[in-house]
Amino acid sequence: MIFVLIASVLLLFYLIMVITFTVSWEKLPEFEPSHHFEQKKISVSIVVCCHNEEEKIPQLLSALLCQTHSDYELVMVDDHSTDGTYKIMQEFCSRFQKVKYFQSELKGKKHALQEAVDIASGELIITTDADCEPRKNWVETICNFYWHFHPDLIIAPVELKSNLKIFQQLQKLEFASLAASGAGAAAFGKPILCNGANLAFPKKIYSIHVNDLHNELLSGDDMFLLESVKNSKGEIRFLKSTLAMVETKVAENLSTFFRQRKRWSSKFSAYRDKDIIAVALLVFLTNFSLLCFFVLSLITPTMWTYFFVFFVLKYLIDSFFLYSVRKFFGLRNVWFYAFLLSLIYPFYVVITAFSGVFSSQKNWE
């Protein structure tokens, strides 16, 4: 019974956390760009780091050419690609008004990003990934938001592009839950998540915090920047606007998906922010409790009731939250896919958490 009590307390705290994220999301108004905004008042540089992206990068560059805000500088850096990425960069870059492209001297995404930001001339830096596709008002909306609020870090939305296959829909739902949690936490004043696929910050802010990005790890520049800015009491805002959305593709297979998630969890030991650590532990322990209920039910049949109640309550908590963000992130059949995800999520969380702890980062992506 002690375990049941502990699990109940965890679920209660989990409920409070999700309600907090949901209410904060609902209270956060959608940003409406001002018509009085003058584009030329803000100089902006778009920074893209690439590694073996020859199949994906043409889509990004085509989307950048279609931006409503065309007065920007594009800075592209190739991090030791072994395919035709750099050649494609050279071919496309002749179409841009202001462009800088080069091959990174040091290996690794963080070093490539630092080199790119160093040579960027813009006051505002916007980062995205080579496999992303921003919407046509992307740059204009972010610049408008920066002009309004002048935050130290802008967390902008990312959405997974998927078809109707179940595996892709489950990825989209899981990714949306992370993005929406990050948005809700930021709106509550306790930011815990961001994504370098759609992030913006003043160049001077990056220069101040560049030494806190844990260069010993291959990735995580986005999260460690958030952690450092937050620690210095900088202003961090989520840009709630579908106009500022970028889309990225789902993982093609389970191997790619788990490799990505394992890479994310491998950075956990380097985090120092109490909010990031508390939320991560709460999510893990809640799902671990559900998994323990399931195992105990196989041993002791009387535990099935506790397992069922715990499962249903957690499913309803998660589903109501996802339902509240469904329109913004383009989610389909939330209740159905949330149920399917609930069946495998505890196993997924525990496996990726433990594999991340015992893994070493070797892959760029």
C-alpha positions, -999 to 999 in steps of 0.1 A, spaced: 0 0 0 29 23 5 37 21 -32 1 29 -41 3 60 -18 35 71 -34 22 66 -69 -10 85 -60 10 115 -48 31 114 -80 0 114 -101 -15 143 -81 17 164 -87 16 153 -124 -20 165 -126 -11 199 -110 18 202 -135 -4 195 -166 -32 218 -154 -6 245 -149 7 240 -185 -28 239 -199 -41 270 -181 -9 289 -190 -13 279 -226 -49 290 -228 -41 323 -211 -13 331 -235 -28 351 -264 -18 343 -299 6 369 -312 -8 393 -338 19 410 -358 17 448 -358 11 466 -390 32 495 -377 63 473 -376 92 486 -398 113 457 -410 144 477 -416 147 486 -380 160 452 -371 189 435 -388 185 397 -388 207 368 -396 193 333 -402 218 306 -391 217 271 -405 242 243 -396 243 213 -419 258 178 -420 250 154 -448 217 171 -457 218 170 -495 183 155 -498 166 179 -473 184 213 -476 168 223 -510 134 224 -494 146 247 -466 164 271 -490 133 272 -513 112 282 -483 137 309 -473 135 324 -508 97 327 -504 98 347 -471 77 379 -469 106 395 -451 134 394 -476 159 418 -460 179 392 -440 213 377 -440 217 339 -445 246 323 -428 252 286 -436 279 264 -423 287 229 -435 301 207 -407 323 182 -426 296 167 -448 306 137 -469 278 141 -494 268 169 -518 255 193 -491 282 220 -496 278 219 -534 240 225 -531 247 253 -507 270 270 -533 244 266 -560 215 280 -540 233 307 -522 238 327 -554 200 334 -553 201 353 -519 208 390 -515 230 386 -484 246 353 -478 277 338 -461 285 301 -464 316 282 -454 328 249 -441 334 246 -403 370 243 -391 361 223 -359 339 193 -359 305 192 -342 272 212 -344 280 235 -315 313 246 -330 296 251 -363 269 272 -347 294 293 -328 314 300 -359 283 310 -378 270 333 -350 305 349 -348 305 360 -385 267 369 -386 261 406 -388 225 407 -376 213 421 -344 189 392 -341 199 356 -348 173 331 -359 183 294 -360 167 266 -378 178 231 -390 185 220 -426 156 195 -425 130 222 -416 105 241 -437 95 275 -423 62 292 -433 64 322 -455 57 347 -427 83 331 -404 110 357 -404 86 386 -404 66 373 -375 97 366 -353 112 401 -361 78 417 -353 77 398 -320 112 408 -311 103 444 -320 74 443 -296 90 426 -265 128 426 -270 132 393 -250 166 376 -245 153 344 -260 124 336 -283 111 301 -283 91 296 -315 69 266 -324 80 235 -343 56 209 -358 62 175 -372 51 169 -408 34 135 -410 11 114 -431 -18 92 -418 4 62 -408 0 53 -371 37 55 -364 40 90 -378 8 102 -360 21 89 -327 54 107 -333 35 139 -341 14 136 -310 44 129 -287 64 158 -302 34 181 -298 31 172 -261 67 182 -256 64 214 -276 31 224 -258 46 216 -224 75 238 -232 52 266 -243 30 263 -213 60 263 -189 74 294 -207 40 311 -204 40 303 -167 74 320 -163 93 287 -158 107 278 -193 120 242 -195 121 233 -232 131 248 -265 142 236 -299 171 250 -320 150 243 -351 131 275 -343 149 297 -319 158 334 -319 180 356 -297 200 388 -299 236 381 -309 249 399 -278 230 375 -256 246 345 -273 280 360 -268 274 364 -231 263 328 -226 284 309 -252 307 295 -225 278 278 -208 269 256 -237 288 225 -226 311 220 -256 321 186 -243 286 174 -256 280 173 -293 245 188 -291 222 206 -267 232 241 -275 195 252 -275 187 238 -241 219 249 -225 214 284 -239 179 284 -224 193 272 -190 220 299 -190 197 328 -200 172 317 -174 198 314 -147 209 350 -154 172 362 -151 169 369 -188 135 373 -204 124 342 -222 91 342 -242 72 317 -263 59 330 -296 24 316 -299 17 320 -336 13 295 -364 28 321 -387 61 316 -370 59 278 -373 85 256 -389 78 220 -399 102 192 -397 99 155 -408 92 126 -385 117 99 -380 116 74 -408 119 43 -386 121 32 -349 159 31 -349 162 67 -360 135 78 -335 151 61 -305 185 73 -314 172 109 -314 154 105 -281 184 87 -265 205 117 -276 181 141 -259 180 121 -226 218 117 -226 222 154 -217 201 152 -186 230 148 -162 244 181 -175 213 201 -166 214 223 -135 180 241 -137 157 229 -110 126 233 -131 140 212 -160 151 185 -135 119 185 -115 96 181 -145 118 155 -161 119 134 -129 81 138 -123 73 126 -158 98 97 -155 86 86 -121 49 88 -130 54 66 -160 77 43 -141 50 39 -114 25 30 -141 49 4 -154 54 -10 -119 17 -13 -115 15 -33 -147 43 -57 -136 28 -61 -101 -6 -69 -117 10 -98 -135 22 -111 -102 -7 -101 -79 -41 -101 -97 -56 -77 -71 -33 -50 -84 -51 -49 -117 -77 -25 -103 -50 0 -92 -33 -3 -126 -65 3 -144 -75 34 -124 -40 48 -126 -38 42 -164 -72 58 -171 -66 88 -149 -32 95 -166 -47 89 -200 -75 115 -193 -50 140 -179 -27 137 -210 -56 137 -235 -73 168 -221 -40 187 -224 -34 175 -260 -69 183 -269 -64 219 -258 -35 223 -282 -48 202 -311 -57 231 -335 -24 249 -330 -2 219 -337 -25 203 -363 -33 171 -344 -58 146 -356 -80 121 -336 -64 131 -304 -83 108 -281 -76 77 -303 -39 83 -308 -35 94 -272 -49 61 -261 -24 42 -283 4 63 -271 -6 57 -235 -1 19 -240 35 22 -250 46 55 -234 57 42 -200 79 16 -217 93 42 -241 101 67 -213 119 42 -191 139 26 -219 150 60 -234 158 74 -199 181 45 -190 197 41 -224 204 79 -225 221 77 -191 245 50 -202 251 63 -238 278 85 -252 271 110 -279 287 100 -311 263 112 -338 259 147 -351 221 145 -353 
